[in-house]
C-alpha cells in the first residue's frame, strides 16, 4: 500500500465561525441495505507490521495548539493536521506539519472548517468537505509538495461534513457524512488525472462520524451515527463497485480512529452519538475475534493517518463534546 493516508471527523453539530461559500448538492436518503454476502471481509496486510500481542501505544510530540474535529493526512515524509475546532468551538483554517522531529505551521486553508476530511496521493495532500459558515461544503483543496498555498480543484457532487476521505489505487474516495439533517449515501471517487468525481453505489446504512481503513483492494468504513451509534463495518471495492460487510464492532462508536496494522484492525476511541461519555478502549480485530485494551490517551475527534509505519492520532477531545487537546499518540 505504501503510506496510507486516512482521515475522519467526529462529534459536535458542525457550526463554524467563518468559511467560504458552499455549493448545494442533492443528498440521497439512506437506502435499504443491498443484498450482500454474509462472509466476513478478509483483512489484508498493509506495509506496516504488528507484533503477536496488542499494538504498542506511545506518546508522540504534541501539536502546537489544541484542536479537535480535525483531519490528518501523511505523505512519505510529512504528517499534516488540518482545520477543526479550537477549545472555544471556533472553526479553524490552521494546518500543522510534522517532519519526523518538529511541528511547524503550514499553509492555512482558504476557509475555516470543522469536521473536514483529508488524504494524500503521493506528495499531494487533499482536503474535502467539512462544515463551514454555510453548512456542509463540497469544496476540495490540494496542497502540492513544497507549495505555499492550497489550490481549489473540482468540487464533490455532494456536500458533506463528518465523512472520510481515503486514498486507494491512485484515487480518492469520499464516503459518508452529513449535509443538513440528511445522511449522505453516495460515495464518490476522484480521478486526479481527469479532475472528475464519479458517484459510486450507495453506502449501506448511510451515516456520519464514521472511520475508515484499507483492507486489501477495499476501503472499509466502521462505526458512525445514523443517527444512533453504529457497530457496522462496510467495505467498498471500487474496482467492482460492490459493498461487502466487515467485522461488527463489539462496542458502538462514532468519531473514532481506525487503521490496519499487519492483519489486525484497530478502532480507537470515539464517543456515542449522545456525546455522554468517551469510548476509552482500543477495539482490535484479529484472527476472527475481537479484543480490547485501554487507550493510552482516550479521545474522540482526532486526526489520524499512517506516518513512519505507525498509526498516528493527533488532537481530539479528552472528554465528550468540546475538550480540544494537543495530544498525539501512535500505534505500531
C-alpha positions as CSV (number, residue, x, y, z in Angstrom):
1,X,0.0,0.0,0.0
2,X,2.8,2.4,0.8
3,X,1.8,5.2,3.1
4,X,-2.0,5.0,3.8
5,X,-3.5,8.4,4.4
6,X,-6.9,8.5,6.0
7,X,-9.0,11.0,7.8
8,X,-12.1,11.2,9.9
9,X,-14.3,13.7,11.7
10,X,-16.2,13.3,14.9
11,X,-18.8,14.8,17.4
12,X,-20.4,18.2,17.6
13,X,-23.1,19.6,15.4
14,X,-20.8,21.3,12.9
15,X,-21.2,25.0,13.0
16,X,-18.4,27.4,12.1
17,X,-17.2,30.9,12.7
18,X,-16.1,31.5,9.2
19,X,-15.8,29.7,5.9
20,X,-16.1,30.3,2.1
21,X,-19.3,29.7,0.2
22,X,-20.5,26.2,-0.4
23,X,-22.3,24.7,-3.4
24,X,-25.6,22.9,-2.7
25,X,-25.9,19.3,-3.6
26,X,-28.7,16.8,-3.6
27,X,-28.3,14.3,-0.7
28,X,-29.8,10.9,-1.3
29,X,-31.7,9.3,1.6
30,X,-30.2,6.3,3.3
31,X,-31.1,3.2,1.1
32,X,-32.1,-0.1,2.4
33,X,-29.1,-2.4,2.6
34,X,-28.4,-4.2,-0.7
35,X,-28.1,-8.0,-0.6
36,X,-24.5,-8.8,0.2
37,X,-22.5,-11.8,1.3
38,X,-22.7,-12.8,4.9
39,X,-19.0,-13.6,4.9
40,X,-16.6,-11.5,6.9
41,X,-14.2,-9.3,4.8
42,X,-10.7,-10.7,4.6
43,X,-8.3,-8.2,6.1
44,X,-5.1,-7.9,4.1
45,X,-1.8,-6.6,5.5
46,X,-0.5,-3.1,4.5
47,X,3.1,-2.1,4.7
48,X,3.1,-1.9,8.5
49,X,3.6,-4.9,10.7
50,X,2.1,-5.9,14.0
51,X,3.5,-7.9,16.9
52,X,1.8,-11.0,18.2
53,X,0.3,-9.1,21.0
54,X,-1.5,-5.8,21.2
55,X,-0.1,-2.8,19.3
56,X,2.4,-0.7,21.2
57,X,1.0,2.6,22.1
58,X,3.3,5.6,22.7
59,X,3.1,9.3,23.2
60,X,4.4,11.5,20.4
61,X,5.4,15.1,20.1
62,X,2.3,17.3,20.8
63,X,0.7,19.6,18.4
64,X,1.5,23.4,18.6
65,X,-2.2,24.0,19.6
66,X,-5.2,22.2,20.8
67,X,-7.6,21.0,18.1
68,X,-10.5,18.6,17.7
69,X,-12.9,17.5,14.9
70,X,-9.7,17.8,12.7
71,X,-8.4,15.8,9.8
72,X,-4.9,14.3,9.1
73,X,-3.0,13.0,6.1
74,X,0.5,11.8,5.6
75,X,3.0,11.8,2.7
76,X,6.2,9.8,2.8
77,X,8.0,12.5,4.9
78,X,5.3,14.7,6.4
79,X,2.3,14.4,8.6
80,X,-0.4,17.1,8.2
81,X,-3.1,18.0,10.8
82,X,-5.8,20.2,9.1
83,X,-8.5,22.5,10.4
84,X,-11.1,21.5,13.0
85,X,-12.3,23.3,16.2
86,X,-10.2,25.0,18.9
87,X,-11.1,24.9,22.6
88,X,-13.8,27.5,22.1
89,X,-15.5,25.6,19.3
90,X,-14.3,28.0,16.7
91,X,-13.7,26.6,13.2
92,X,-10.1,26.7,12.1
93,X,-8.1,27.1,8.8
94,X,-4.8,26.1,10.5
95,X,-2.5,23.4,9.2
96,X,0.3,21.9,11.3
97,X,3.1,19.9,9.7
98,X,5.4,17.3,11.4
99,X,8.6,16.4,9.6
100,X,9.5,13.5,11.9
101,X,11.1,15.6,14.6
102,X,9.4,19.0,14.8
103,X,6.0,20.5,14.3
104,X,5.6,23.7,12.2
105,X,2.8,25.8,10.8
106,X,1.9,25.0,7.2
107,X,-0.1,27.0,4.6
108,X,-3.5,27.7,6.0
109,X,-6.7,26.5,4.2
110,X,-8.5,29.3,2.3
111,X,-11.6,28.7,4.5
112,X,-12.2,27.8,8.2
113,X,-13.7,24.3,8.6
114,X,-14.6,21.8,11.3
115,X,-15.2,18.1,10.6
116,X,-13.1,18.1,7.4
117,X,-11.7,15.0,5.7
118,X,-8.2,14.7,4.3
119,X,-5.9,12.2,2.5
120,X,-2.7,12.2,0.5
121,X,-2.0,10.9,-3.0
122,X,1.8,10.7,-3.5
123,X,3.2,14.0,-2.3
124,X,-0.1,15.9,-2.7
125,X,-2.4,16.5,0.3
126,X,-6.1,16.9,-0.3
127,X,-8.8,18.3,2.0
128,X,-12.5,17.7,1.1
129,X,-15.8,18.9,2.6
130,X,-16.4,19.8,6.3
131,X,-18.7,22.2,7.9
132,X,-18.3,25.9,7.3
133,X,-20.3,29.0,7.9
134,X,-22.9,27.9,5.3
135,X,-23.2,24.3,6.5
136,X,-21.7,21.3,4.7
137,X,-19.2,22.0,2.0
138,X,-18.4,20.2,-1.3
139,X,-15.3,22.2,-1.9
140,X,-11.9,20.4,-2.4
141,X,-8.4,21.8,-2.0
142,X,-5.0,20.4,-2.7
143,X,-1.6,21.3,-1.4
144,X,1.2,20.4,-3.8
145,X,4.6,19.2,-2.4
146,X,6.6,22.3,-1.5
147,X,3.6,24.5,-2.2
148,X,3.0,27.7,-0.3
149,X,-0.8,27.8,-0.7
150,X,-3.7,25.4,-1.3
151,X,-5.4,25.4,-4.7
152,X,-9.0,24.5,-5.3
153,X,-9.9,21.6,-7.6
154,X,-13.3,20.2,-8.8
155,X,-15.9,20.1,-6.1
156,X,-17.6,16.9,-4.9
157,X,-21.0,16.2,-6.3
158,X,-22.4,16.1,-2.7
159,X,-21.6,18.5,0.1
160,X,-20.6,16.5,3.2
161,X,-19.1,17.1,6.7
162,X,-18.1,14.4,9.2
163,X,-17.3,12.0,6.4
164,X,-14.0,10.3,5.4
165,X,-11.5,10.7,2.6
166,X,-9.5,7.6,1.6
167,X,-6.6,7.3,-0.9
168,X,-6.8,3.9,-2.7
169,X,-5.3,2.8,-6.0
170,X,-4.4,6.3,-7.1
171,X,-7.8,7.8,-6.5
172,X,-9.6,9.4,-3.6
173,X,-12.8,8.0,-2.1
174,X,-15.2,10.3,-0.2
175,X,-17.6,8.3,1.9
176,X,-20.4,9.1,4.3
177,X,-21.0,12.3,6.1
178,X,-24.0,14.6,6.7
179,X,-25.5,17.6,4.9
180,X,-28.2,19.4,6.9
181,X,-30.2,16.8,8.6
182,X,-29.6,14.2,5.9
183,X,-27.0,11.4,5.7
184,X,-25.0,11.4,2.5
185,X,-25.5,8.0,1.0
186,X,-23.5,8.4,-2.2
187,X,-19.7,7.7,-2.1
188,X,-17.6,9.5,-4.7
189,X,-14.3,8.7,-6.5
190,X,-11.9,11.4,-7.6
191,X,-9.6,10.8,-10.5
192,X,-6.7,13.3,-10.2
193,X,-5.8,12.8,-13.9
194,X,-9.1,13.8,-15.3
195,X,-10.1,16.0,-12.3
196,X,-13.6,14.4,-12.2
197,X,-15.7,13.0,-9.4
198,X,-17.8,9.9,-10.0
199,X,-20.6,8.6,-7.8
200,X,-20.4,5.0,-6.6
201,X,-23.0,2.6,-5.2
202,X,-24.7,3.9,-2.1
203,X,-23.2,3.1,1.4
204,X,-25.4,0.6,3.2
205,X,-26.9,2.4,6.2
206,X,-25.5,5.9,5.3
207,X,-24.0,7.6,8.3
208,X,-21.6,10.3,9.5
209,X,-18.8,10.4,12.1
210,X,-17.6,7.1,10.7
211,X,-13.9,5.9,10.5
212,X,-12.0,4.3,7.6
213,X,-9.3,1.8,7.0
214,X,-7.9,-0.1,4.0
215,X,-8.5,-3.8,3.6
216,X,-6.8,-5.3,0.5
217,X,-8.5,-3.7,-2.5
218,X,-11.3,-2.2,-0.4
219,X,-12.0,0.9,1.6
220,X,-13.8,-0.1,4.9
221,X,-15.8,2.3,7.0
222,X,-16.8,1.4,10.5
223,X,-18.9,2.9,13.3
224,X,-20.6,6.2,12.9
225,X,-24.0,7.7,13.6
226,X,-27.2,7.1,11.6
227,X,-28.4,8.8,14.0
228,X,-27.9,6.0,16.6
229,X,-24.3,4.9,17.2
230,X,-23.3,2.1,14.8
231,X,-21.3,-1.1,15.1
232,X,-21.4,-1.7,11.3
233,X,-18.4,-2.2,9.1
234,X,-18.9,-1.9,5.3
235,X,-16.2,-2.4,2.7
236,X,-16.3,-1.0,-0.8
237,X,-14.2,-2.5,-3.6
238,X,-14.1,0.4,-6.2
239,X,-12.8,-1.9,-8.9
240,X,-16.1,-3.9,-8.8
241,X,-18.3,-1.2,-7.3
242,X,-19.6,-3.7,-4.7
243,X,-20.0,-3.5,-0.9
244,X,-19.3,-6.3,1.5
245,X,-19.8,-6.5,5.3
246,X,-16.8,-6.3,7.6
247,X,-16.5,-7.3,11.2
248,X,-19.1,-5.9,13.5
249,X,-17.7,-3.8,16.4
250,X,-18.2,-5.1,19.9
251,X,-18.9,-1.6,21.1
252,X,-20.7,1.1,19.0
253,X,-18.6,4.2,18.5
254,X,-18.5,7.4,16.4
255,X,-15.7,9.8,15.8
256,X,-13.1,7.1,16.4
257,X,-9.7,6.5,14.6
258,X,-9.2,3.3,12.6
259,X,-6.3,1.6,10.8
260,X,-4.9,-1.8,9.9
261,X,-1.6,-3.0,11.5
262,X,-0.4,-6.1,9.8
263,X,-3.5,-8.3,9.9
264,X,-5.1,-6.5,12.9
265,X,-7.8,-3.8,12.6
266,X,-7.7,-1.2,15.4
267,X,-10.6,1.1,16.1
268,X,-9.6,3.5,18.8
269,X,-11.7,5.8,21.0
270,X,-14.7,7.8,19.9
271,X,-17.9,8.5,21.7
272,X,-21.6,7.5,21.5
273,X,-24.0,9.7,19.4
274,X,-25.4,11.3,22.5
275,X,-21.9,12.5,23.5
276,X,-22.4,11.3,27.1
277,X,-19.0,9.7,27.5
278,X,-15.8,8.7,25.8
279,X,-15.2,5.3,24.4
280,X,-11.9,4.6,26.2
281,X,-10.9,1.3,24.6
282,X,-9.0,0.2,21.5
283,X,-11.1,-2.4,19.8
284,X,-8.8,-4.9,18.0
285,X,-9.9,-7.5,15.4
286,X,-7.6,-10.3,14.5
287,X,-7.9,-14.0,13.6
288,X,-11.7,-13.7,13.6
289,X,-12.1,-12.3,17.1
290,X,-12.3,-9.0,18.9
291,X,-10.2,-8.0,21.9
292,X,-10.0,-4.6,23.7
293,X,-7.4,-2.7,25.7
294,X,-7.4,0.8,27.3
295,X,-6.2,3.7,25.2
296,X,-3.1,5.5,26.3
297,X,-5.0,8.8,25.9
298,X,-8.7,8.4,25.3
299,X,-10.1,10.9,22.8
300,X,-12.7,11.4,20.1
301,X,-12.5,13.7,17.0
302,X,-8.8,13.1,16.3
303,X,-7.0,13.4,13.0
304,X,-5.4,10.1,12.2
305,X,-3.1,8.8,9.5
306,X,-0.2,6.3,9.0
307,X,3.1,8.0,9.3
308,X,6.5,6.4,9.7
309,X,4.9,2.9,9.8
310,X,2.7,3.8,12.7
311,X,-0.9,4.9,13.1
312,X,-0.9,8.4,14.5
313,X,-3.8,10.1,16.3
314,X,-3.4,13.8,16.8
315,X,-5.6,16.3,18.7
316,X,-9.1,15.3,19.6
317,X,-11.3,15.9,22.6
318,X,-10.3,14.4,26.0
319,X,-14.0,14.4,27.1
320,X,-17.3,14.2,25.4
321,X,-18.3,17.3,23.5
322,X,-15.7,20.0,23.1
323,X,-12.5,19.5,25.1
324,X,-9.8,20.1,22.5
325,X,-6.3,18.8,23.2
326,X,-2.8,18.9,21.5
327,X,-2.0,15.3,22.4
328,X,-0.6,13.0,19.7
329,X,-0.2,9.2,20.2
330,X,0.6,6.4,17.9
331,X,0.1,2.6,17.5
332,X,2.6,0.2,15.9
